[in-house]
Amino acid sequence: MIGLWWGGAPALADCPSPNVEGTAIAAVEAVIEDEYAQARSDLETVLETLECLDRLVDPISLVTLWQARAAMAYFDGESAFVSRDLRQAAAMHGEFFEDRLGGDLRAVWEHEVSRDVGLAWVQVHLEHRRQVLWVDGVVRPGHLVDVRPGLHLVQVVDSDRVKLTRFLDVREGETASLSLREHAEGARSGVLRVVEAGAAGGAGLAWVVAVVLDRQSYQVSNVEMHDRLWSMARSARTVSVGLAGATVLVWGGRRLEARH
């Protein structure tokens, strides 16, 4: 059994939105049929990419993912993982159990749900009143939500669009906080890094092109071709200067922001 925990959001370029509902259904059916090698692999992939969701998650499907994974561990004799996954499922939604996973597993589930694990809190600092907070697929008014300790999938909806999907790992008696403003500033910093790198690389490439064209212009006997190459070299130099200037401006702006 592969242990799953989160160290941060996956890169967007490698982050397609997972099919939570379809995977949950397939995982339960695989447990019933006792043929879940492929279903387990698909389940792990979805769990690892839940932060890539670009739509609201279905709460029943979300909790079923962990219950199905617990069932796979249970029937494979991997008891160390059963309680862990059921505990996580109970942290999200303790009211629902997928009965098709069997009565034996349900008994373990009810034990986990009945345990007094205390309370924890999820706090999300929204940017404005139009934004709505969802935790584990359920809309939650305000910005401070009491939860059972464990992982919680936090989503923020802005103008009917999911703006942010993140996991928060909350311990008993503690508050896990998330600021959308800091998230937005981090995203802008990433864009600036791309712009800076692209400008620097483009300036270097443009300068090389200018040197090559300039040298070729002195090796041709045709006057018209010489003038054309020389004009192209001059344009390339202009581009390189402009890109280099963009790099300096971006870098200087970031240094100024850092001082303040």
N, C-alpha and C positions, 0 to 999 in steps of 0.2 A: 504494500500500500504506500502510495506516495504521500508524504506529509505536505500539507499546503498552508502557507502563510503568506502575507503580503509585505513586500519591502518598498512599495511605491507604485505609481501608475505606470502601465506599459507605454512605450512610445506610440504615438498616434499613427505613425506610418505603418506599424505592424499590429494594429489594434482594431480589427473588424468587430462590429457590435455582435455579441454572441446571441444565439437562439436559445434563450433560457427555457421557454415554455416547451419547445420541441424536444430539447435534451432531457428535461425532467420526465416527460411522458415516456421517452425511449428508455430511460434508465429504470423506471419502475417496471416496464414490460420486460426488460432484460433480467431483472431480479426474479420476476415471476417465472420466466422461462429457464432460469439458471444458466444463461448463456450471455455473459456480460463483459467479455474481454474488450470488445470494441466500444461498448457503451461506457465502460469505465474510463477508457481513454478520452472519449468525447466529453464525459462529465468533468474530468480533470481540466481539459482545455477551457471549458466554459467557466469553471470556478476561477481559473487563473486570469480570465479576461473580463470578469464582471465589471471592472472599472471602465471598460470600453463601451458600456451601454450608452446608446444615444436615444433611448426611449425609456419610459417608466417601466420598472420591473413588476411582474405579477407576483404578489406576495406568496401565494400558495405554491407557485412553481419554484420560487426562491427557496423556501424552506424544504421543499421536496428534494432539491438537489442534495442537501446535506443528509436528509433521511435516507435517500437511496444509496448514498455513498456509505452510510453507516450499515445499511442492510448488506451491501456487498462485503464489507469487512466482517460482519457478523457471520454470514454463511461461509466465509473463507477461513473462519477461525482466528481472525485478527482482532481479538477482543480489545486490545489497547486503543484501537481507533474508534470503536463503536461509541463509547461514552463521549469521547471528544466531539464527534460529529453530531451526535444527538444533543449534546449540551449547546453546541453552536446553533442548531436548528431551534432549540427552545429559547435561546436568547433572542431570536428574530420573531418567532411566532409560536407561543406555547399552546395555542388553542387548536392547532390543526395537526392531525397525523394521517398519513396515507395508509389506510387500512389494508390495502392490497400487499403491503410489505410484510404482513404476518403478525400474528398475535404475540409470538415470543419477543419480537422486536418492540412491539407496542408496550409490553411490560417494562422493558428497559427505558423506553421513552417516558412513560408515566413517572418512573422513579426520578428521572432527570428533571422533569417539569415540576415535580413536587418539592425539589430541594430548595431551601432558602439560601439564595446566593447573594442577597442584598440588591442594592440599586446602584446604577451609574447614570451619567448624564451625557447627552450629545448636545453640543452648543454650536450653532452655525450663525456666523455674522453675515446677514444678507446685505446686499448693496442698496436695495430700495423695496418699497412695499409691494410692488408688483410680483416680486419673487416669492415662490411658495416652496416650503420645505417638505420633502418626503423622506421617510426613514423606513427601510425594508419594504418598500412598495406601498406604504400607507401615508396619506397626507397628514402632517402634524402641524397644528397652528402654532404660531410664535417661532422662537428660535432656540428654546431650551427644552429638551425632551428627556424624560426619564425612561431608562431602558434597563434590561438585564445585562450584566457584564458579558462582554464578548464582542465579536465583530458585527458592525452594523453598516448597511449600505445606505449612504446618504446621497440623495439626489435633490438638485435645486432646479425648479422649473421657472422659466422666465418667458412670458408671452407665448405659452403653449409649447415651448421648446426646452428640452433638457439641456441646461447650461453646464451642469457639473455632475459627475458621478464619482464618488470616492468612498473607500472603506475607512471607518474609524474603529480602532481597537480600544475598547473602553473597559477599564478595570473597576472592581467594586469600590464604591465610595468616591470615584474620581470623575472628572468632567473632561471629555475629549472635545477640543475646539477646532473649528475650521473657519477661516476667513476667506470669503470670496474675493475681497479686495487684494489680499496677498496672492491668491491664485492668479488673478488677472495680471498683477504686476510681474509675477514669475513668467507668465506666458509672453508678456511683452518683452521681457529680457531675452527670452529664447529667440524671438523674432529679430531683435537687434543683433544677436550673435550671428544669425544667419546672414543678415544684411552686411554686417561688418566683414565676415569671411568671404562672402560673394564679391564685395567691392574690392577687397584686397587681391583676391585671386584674379578677378577681371582686369584690374589695373596691371598686374604682372603680365598676363597674357597679351593684353593690348600693346604693351611696351615691346615685348618680344616680336610681335607681328610687325610693329613699326620698324624695328631694327632690320628685320629680314627683308622687308619690302624696300627699305632705303638702300640696302646693300645691293639688292637685285637691280635697282634703277641705274646703278653705275656700271652694270655689266651688259646692258643692252645698247645696241647701236641705233635702234629706231627712236627718233625723237618723241613721237607720239606715245609710244609705250613707256619711255623714260618718264615723261610728264605724268602719265596715268599712275605709275607706280609711286612716284614721289608724292602725288596728291593723296593716294591711299595711305602712305606712311604718315603723312601729316595728320590725316583724320584719326589714325590709330593713336598717335601721340596725344591728340586732344581728348580722345576717349579715356586713355590711361590717366591723364591728369585729372579728369572729372571723377573717375572712379576712386582714385587715390584721395581726392578731396572729400568724397563721401565717406571713405573709411575714417579719415581724420575727424570729420564732424561727428560721426556716430561715436567713435572712441572718446572724443573730448566731451560729448554730452553725457556719456556714461560716467566718466570721471567726475564731472561736475555734480551729477546726481548723487554719486557716492559720498562726496564731501558734505552734502546737505543731509 
